[in-house]
Amino acid sequence: MLTAEQVLASHKANVETLFGLTTKAFEGVEKLVELNVTASRAALEEVANHAKTVLSVKDAQELLALQAGLLQPLAEKTAAYSRHLYDIASGTGSEFTKAFEGQAAEAQSKFMGVVDTASKNAPAGSEAAVAVMKGAVAAANNAFESVQKAVKQASDVAEANFNAVASTAVNAAKTTTAKKR
């Protein structure tokens, strides 16, 4: 049986976790805003410089070369922006995952304590029921761990695919730029 102190301690820990996660979420938003402001400022400067360069072009061939030269840096900057965005999102997500895993492990531990206490205080002849209950809890824990591993593997595959797509886009822009020159 849980005491009032244990219930209060549990609630306090949950509130602290909630505030910690809220802080992490705000940090993620701050990083996102900072990234967007930096990217917008850089884009504005580049547009101004490009406009000045276009105005100084003397013929159509020079204009085509100028336009072709912009494709590769744009692809690289887009890939870098996407990478930063992904890093912010995955970093914030990993904080939430760590907190969830910690809470889940603690809940599993407490539940196993309740099951052990109940099994020790079970009436004689209920050993089979206690064994079934412990087996069910162990199966649930194994299923939970399997799901966690599958989610981790899916995240790793998604990150590898993201990196491959970004690399392919940059390489395609390099190839296109080289052909146009």
Secondary structure in CASP SS format (residue, H / E / C, confidence):
PFRMAT SS
TARGET T0000
AUTHOR 0000-0000-0000
METHOD secondary structure of the structure
MODEL  1
M C 1.00
L C 1.00
T C 1.00
A H 1.00
E H 1.00
Q H 1.00
V H 1.00
L H 1.00
A H 1.00
S H 1.00
H H 1.00
K H 1.00
A H 1.00
N H 1.00
V H 1.00
E H 1.00
T H 1.00
L H 1.00
F H 1.00
G H 1.00
L H 1.00
T H 1.00
T H 1.00
K H 1.00
A H 1.00
F H 1.00
E H 1.00
G H 1.00
V H 1.00
E H 1.00
K H 1.00
L H 1.00
V H 1.00
E H 1.00
L H 1.00
N H 1.00
V H 1.00
T H 1.00
A H 1.00
S H 1.00
R H 1.00
A H 1.00
A H 1.00
L H 1.00
E H 1.00
E H 1.00
V H 1.00
A H 1.00
N H 1.00
H H 1.00
A H 1.00
K H 1.00
T H 1.00
V H 1.00
L H 1.00
S C 1.00
V C 1.00
K C 1.00
D C 1.00
A H 1.00
Q H 1.00
E H 1.00
L H 1.00
L H 1.00
A H 1.00
L H 1.00
Q H 1.00
A H 1.00
G H 1.00
L H 1.00
L H 1.00
Q H 1.00
P H 1.00
L H 1.00
A H 1.00
E H 1.00
K H 1.00
T H 1.00
A H 1.00
A H 1.00
Y H 1.00
S H 1.00
R H 1.00
H H 1.00
L H 1.00
Y H 1.00
D H 1.00
I H 1.00
A H 1.00
S H 1.00
G H 1.00
T H 1.00
G H 1.00
S H 1.00
E H 1.00
F H 1.00
T H 1.00
K H 1.00
A H 1.00
F H 1.00
E H 1.00
G H 1.00
Q H 1.00
A H 1.00
A H 1.00
E H 1.00
A H 1.00
Q H 1.00
S H 1.00
K H 1.00
F H 1.00
M H 1.00
G H 1.00
V H 1.00
V H 1.00
D H 1.00
T H 1.00
A H 1.00
S H 1.00
K H 1.00
N C 1.00
A C 1.00
P C 1.00
A C 1.00
G C 1.00
S C 1.00
E H 1.00
A H 1.00
A H 1.00
V H 1.00
A H 1.00
V H 1.00
M H 1.00
K H 1.00
G H 1.00
A H 1.00
V H 1.00
A H 1.00
A H 1.00
A H 1.00
N H 1.00
N H 1.00
A H 1.00
F H 1.00
E H 1.00
S H 1.00
V H 1.00
Q H 1.00
K H 1.00
A H 1.00
V H 1.00
K H 1.00
Q H 1.00
A H 1.00
S H 1.00
D H 1.00
V H 1.00
A H 1.00
E H 1.00
A H 1.00
N H 1.00
F H 1.00
N H 1.00
A H 1.00
V H 1.00
A H 1.00
S H 1.00
T H 1.00
A H 1.00
V H 1.00
N H 1.00
A H 1.00
A H 1.00
K H 1.00
T H 1.00
T H 1.00
T H 1.00
A H 1.00
K H 1.00
K H 1.00
R C 1.00
END
